[in-house]
């Protein structure tokens, strides 16, 4: 009876989720959009195109966000950045030129560039390079504007993993420097091809980064993004990599 009482006391109340204290949770919203929640209470949205075709149906936007990270100016990455920032009063981090184009209050505009580092509660955010392009259209009918350099982000979480969101990029040799400087444990890498790395190039990136786990992103949203997590697994086997492929389900929080 005592053991049963103790078990009942530890069980979560009906209808309430189990506590996640001490865990870093990552929710994929499809494409390159993620929401990260840290053990210290930081909520970080990355490339929040929250209305993309792969986004979880009927899901509500995060009620509270501390930081929004935007890798570059293309519509499928800026997404709902401005609306989410206005809703939550979150600060927006990205390339100086891009952040300046978003029309946010100065207090929320954290424009910077490669080499910049910021602290958000228990998360230390480093801006790193990416190999891509970047332009921004506030109005689809207007001409594109130069939006500075594309970026990736390394998020060091106290008592948690170090995440690397590569943004849109091909594989590049300086990923080895990112590995040396920041020692990421989890890499969020595009695998779709056409505009970014395909699975074979992503496998080469994994080798440079020396990460324990890789989360595939930027695939399947459009027909041109033909790479798949299974293809990435196959390419990693060719290199005898021990890195684990972690395929996330849109809308499902996953502890890393």
N, C-alpha and C positions, 0 to 999 in steps of 0.2 A: 504493500500500500504506500509506504514512504517513497519507494522508487518511482511509483506511478505518479505520485504528487509532485515529485521533483521534475519529472519529465513534462508534466502538464504545465508547470511554472515556466519551464524553458521554452515551450512551444509558443509561436506567435499567435496572437488573437485572431479569431476567424475573420477573414476578409482583409487582413492587414499583411503587407509583405514582410518577410523576415528581415531583421536588422542587417545592415551591411557595413557596420562600423569597422574601420580598419582596412577596407577594400577600396580599390580603384575600380570604378564601373565605367564601361564604355558602351554607348549605344550608337549603333550605325543607323543613319537615316537614309541610306542608299547613296549611290554615287560617291562623292568625297566628303559627305557631311557626317559629322560625329558630334556627340555630346559626351564630355568626360566629366565624371564626378570623382573628386579626390577624397581621401580619408579626412583631410583637414577642412572639408566643406566647400571647396572651390568647385564651381560649375563652369566649364569651358566649352563653348561651341566652336567648331571648326568648319569653315566653308559651308555655312548654313543655308544651302539650297533645300529648304524644308518641304518644298512642293514638287520635288523631282519625281519622275515616274516610278521610282522604286521606293519612295518614302512610305512608311507604314500608314495604311489607310485609317483615317479617323483619329490619328494620334494628335494630342494637343501639344502645342509648343511648350518648351520649358517656362515655368513661371518666374524663375529667378536664374539669372546668368551673370557671372562676374566678368567674364572676358569673352570676346569673340575674335577668333583668329581667322584672317582671310589671306589665302596664299597668293591670289592674283585676281585681276579684274574681270575675267570672263564671267558671263552671266551664270554659268552653272557652278560657280564657286562663291561669287558675291551673294547670289541668291537673295534671301530675305534679311541680309545683314542689317540694313538700316531700320527696317520695321522691328526686328528683334531687339536692336539696341534701344530704340525708342520705347518699346514695351517694358524692358527690364532695366534700363539705365546702365547697361553693361558698357565697358570700355572696349573699343575696337582696335586691334593690333594688326598692322600690316605695313606694306611699303608706303613710305611717306606720300608719294604722288597719288596712290590709290586712295588712301584714307582721306586725303585732302579733297578728293572729288565727291565723297559721300555726303557732304553737307551736314555733318553732325556737329553738336556743340564742341567747343574746344576741349572741355573737360573729358569728353569721351573719345577724342581722336588721338590715338597713340601711334602716329605714323613714325616709322623708323626704317631700318635697313639691315642688311646682313651684318652680323656682329652684335646687334642689339640684344640686350637681356632685360627681362622684366620679372617681377615677382608678384604672383597673385595667390595670396594665402600660402598654402604649402606647396605651390607649384612654381618652379622657375622655368621661364619660357625663353628659349634662345631662337633667334631668327637666323636661318641658314639659307644657302643658295639653292636654286632649282634651275634646271635647264628647260626653258619653255618660252612663252611670250606672254604679254599682258596688255590688255586694253579694256576700256570701260565705257559702257553706254548707259547713261542715266535714263535715256529714252530710246527704245528700239528703233525709232524713226530718225534719231539724230546720228551724227557721225561719231565713230569711236574716238576716244581720247587716250592719249598715252598714260599708262597707269604704273609706270616704274618697272622695277625688276620683279619677276616672280620669286616666291619664297617657299621654303619649307619651315617647319617648326619642330624643335626638340623641346619636350616638356618633361623636366625632371620633377618627380613627385616624391616628397619626403616620405619615407617608409612605404614606398610604392615603386612601381616600374618607371623606367624612363622611356617615354613614347617618342617616336619620330614620325611625323606626318609629312610625307615628301612633297605634298602638293602635286601638281601636274609636272612631270619631268621624265626625261630619259635617264638612263643610268649614266653616272659620271664618276671619274676617278676620285674626286674630292669626297665622295661618300666614305672613303677610307679615313679621311681626316675627321669627318663627323663621328665615325666610330671611335677614333683615337681620343678626340676631345671629350665627347659626351657619353660614350658607351651605352647607346640605346639598347634596350632589351626587347622592345616590340617596335616593329616598323609597319606603318600603314602605307602600302605601296600601290600605285596604279598598275593595273595589269591589262587594261582593255586594248592597248595598241592604238594605232592611227594617230592620235594626238599625244600619246604618252608611251611608256614602256609596254611591251607585250610580256607574256609570261617568261619567255627566254631571257629577255633583258632584265626583268624583275629578279630572276634567279641570279643573274650576275650582280645585281645590286645587293642582294642578300649576302652574297659572298664577301663583298666589300664592307658591308655594315656589321657582319658577325653577330646578328641578332638571334635571340632564342626563338622568337615567334614573328610571323609576318601575317598581317591582316590585309587581304586583298580589297581593293576599292577601285572605283572608276572603271567599272566593267558592266556590260549588260544593259546600261541605261538607254543606249541607242544601238542600232544594228552595227554601226562601225566599230563599236567597242566589243570586239569578239572574244577577247581573252577570257579564260575561266579559271576559278580556283583549282579545278582538277588538272588543267594544263600546267598551272604553276607547280603543283605537286609533282607532276611528271618531270618538269624541267629541273626541279631541285634534286630529284632522285638521280638524274644524270650527272650532277655535280657531287653526288654523295653527301649532300648537305643534311645535317641533323635538325635544321630549323623547322619548326612546326608551323603548318598553315592553319590559321584560325579563321574560318569563314563565319562571319557574323550574319545573323538574321535581322533584317531591318526592324527597328522598334523594340528589340529585345536587349535589355541591359545585360552585359557580360562582365564578370569580374576578371581582371587581369593582374 
